[in-house]
Amino acid sequence: VSFTLLIFSSFQHALNSGLRRYHVAPVLCQRAKVAMSHFEPNEYVNYEKLEKNINIVRKRLDRPLTLSEKIVYGHLDDPEKQEIERGKTYLRLRPDRVAMQDATAQMAMLQFISSGLPKVAVPSTIHCDHLIEAQSGGEKDLRRAKDINQEVYNFLATAGAKYGVGFWKPGSGIIHQIILENYSYPGVMLIGTDSHTPNGGGLGGVCIGVGGADAVDVMAGIPWELKCPKVIGVKLTGKLSGWSSPKDVILKVAGILTVKGGTGAIIEYHGPGVDSISCTGMATICNMGAEIGATTSIFPYNARMKKYLSKTGRAEIAALADEFQQHLVPDSGCQYDQVIEINLSELKPHINGPFTPDLAHPVSDIGAVAEKEGWPIDIRVGLIGSCTNSSYEDMGRSAAVAKQALAHGLKCKSKFTITPGSEQIRATIERDGYAQILRDVGGLVLANACGPCIGQWDRKDIKKGEKNTIVTSYNRNFTGRNDANPETHAFVTSPEIVTALSIAGTLKFNPETDYLTGADGKKFKLEAPDADELPKLEFDPGQDTYQYPPKDGSGQHVDVSPTSQRLQLLEPFDKWDGKDLEDMLILIKVKGKCTTDHISAAGPWLKFRGHLDNISNNLLIGAINIENGKANSVRNALTQEFGPVPDTARYYKKMGVKWAVIGDENYGEGSSREHAALEPRHLGGRVIITKSFARIHETNLKKQGLLPLTFADPADYNKIHPVDKLSIVGLADFAPGKPLKCIIKHPNGSQETIMLNHTFNESQIEWFQAGSALNRMKELQQK
């Protein structure tokens, strides 16, 4: 009976919504074949395979499984023989799909072109969201971006058409919001070339951020490797209420775990408190899990997800998920490597920052803390939206706060911007009046894109170097992240708190307890915002911004001009010569935090993401040199002159000298930015030695044929000086789990030896020996 109702429901929904958008599923194995997406009617959700693999692994391990284990192990290439040990073994996986944003898609597609393959092996999409600069407002900024980036957009559109990749045009929205609306579903394994891909965990998927070379593996049909993640459980009890929001959950967790506390682990939320959080709220929490280094984050399938799936035209997937629900929730009695418990009923609104997303403060305390620390109190700009917080509910709660201020004759004292997450969100909040309320309170609605969140912000209200404070509903607030000004103190909080603080204009305002003065001179207190989780009417899809790939794209021409300054076809990296790496110079010894923003800056450099040589001119320009305490100033060991890091690297390369970088803790945290690995390889780098690495960056370095190594004794970081020479000994016997020796040669002629660890497995050693993972792929194809 339930099956008959499912088919009838699917058919009726298709008729009501328009047959153009929905696939009416036939029968397979007494179950409906349900499309993974409206845009790919012949690619189906395969819960049967997931179930089969889970049963094999559960029998082998003979223990209850966490939810993330079910989905990860459910995608194993060989569930019968795969060695499985959390935190140790490497898993070979078969993800369901790939998603790429336009900044990273350029290099990913260039690498795919280099592979020589005719078409992608799994459903894949490109999303144009990173190259639109916030300047004067949505429509104008979008027109300007289309003009400036025409060459890149044309390349991505034609490459997508040729190789079978769906193309979301500029103005479509932010990749992660579009994935949530169209592609994520309970039990999916999706990899994306952006660190905030875990956003899809809000719909019960294992969605993981990777570099472009990893995406190429999956698009090429090669098993994708991932170190078997540990699992950190976050048990939620109680219920969110008042000014507390889903954002406060992850801000609290970030304060507990710090920016590296989730490294190598999946954060799995569970417990009775989960049901008090909306689906898009769960996505917010998963999204910002990237800020604690987590492989990904996930919530169990529940009624809130079912409601969201139905509202976004995917009731068929929800019905199928109901049938397989036992595989989309954790087993009773499953064990986590660590457990954190948060009582949502006691959770207070938080605001994190400045300069790092894990510096957590209750909103009630931030004014006093700012005064004590000497941070600017006055808020220059409040910014809401981004991939983290741009849902219909987020916009509704912000509008509810703004509406109260308007009723008392107030507007924002701070500048105020709004970034819709997708064209669907933009069109719906326009229709339902939220956008106009936010404009009326003083807001500027920007394009459906990343904008200021990633540094795409033509900010005019301050000069560079001017000390100031901004508050955002974004995810990341490293130094210079939003506006390239190292003196901008950026704080991260929920959209409704950003709105309230922007109206007050100061960090010293606590909306839970403090009063505002209306235009009539009377004092009033803002009430906690309340808004619909989803629109009462259907979502307004807005403009049609999707380009389907043709069935046969073999005749499509992809144009890359040899004189282009934006795009450059790739040349293979040189193969390892079989010898130890001797007498390497040290390009830079980095002091303190070194994110991918420090290694390969975004902002104005985004325009060169498809041109490896041009973008390499930003290599490590944000990293602090321990020798002089300056950024982008290093000693050339051959000339003894100080100069920019990229220029020095180019000089070494010209002279045929190999070089290394010495780094501190959690080197490469932040974005999935593959260019942070491509650039040092392109300019002659061979080794990166640090106290510890962020997961994605370490993998990216391996993929490009570099050696990411860690000090066996972190104190050995102090033994290496910028003027030393280094030799890595033992590469002829390079093997998994076997440390390498590093001989440090000091200028006075003395030497000392230290030990270096690595996490290479056998196939990753082959990447190094071949010169890169892509070179290795081509070798295997030739064989």
Buried (B, 14 or more C-beta within 10 A) or exposed (E): EEEEEBBEBBEEBBEEBEEEEBBBBEEEEEBBBBBBBBBBBEBBBBBEBBBEBBEBBBEBEEEBBBBBBBBBBBBBBEBEEBEBEBEEEBBBBBBBBBBBBBBBBBBBBBBBBBBEBEBBBBBBBBBBBBBBBBBEEBEEBBEBBBEBBEBBBEBBBBBBBBBBBBBBBBBBBBBBBBBBBBBBBBBBBBBBBBBBBBBBBBBBBBBBBBBBBBBBBBBBEBBBBBBBBBBBBBBBBBBBEBBBBBBBBBBBBBBEBBBBBBBBBBBBBBBEBBEBBBBBBBBBBBBBBBBBBBBBBBBBBBEBBBBBBBBBBBBBBBBBBBBBBEBBBBBEEBEBBBBBEBEBBEBBBBBBBBBBBBBBBBBBEBBEBBEEEEBBBEBBBBBBBBBBBBBBBBBBBBBBBBBBBBEBEBBBBBBBBBBBBBBBBBBBBBBBEBBBBBBBBBBBBBBBBBBBBBBBBBBEEBEEEEEBBBBBBBBBBBBBBBBBBEBBBBBBBBBBBBBBBBBBBBBBBBBBEBEBEBEEEEEBEBEBBEBEBBBEEEBBBBEEBBBEBEEEBEEBEBEBEEEBEBBBBBEEBEBBEEEBBEEBBBBBBBBEBBBBBBBBBBBEBBBBBBBBBBBBBBBBBBBBBBBEEEBBBBBBBEEEEBBBBBBBBBBBBEEEBBBBBBBBBBBBBBBBBBBBBBBBBBBBBBBBBBBBBBBBBBBBBBBBBBBBBBBBEEEBBEBBBBBBBBBBBBBEEBEEEEBBBBBBBBEEEEEEEBBBEBBBBEBBBBBBBBBBBBBBBBBEEEE
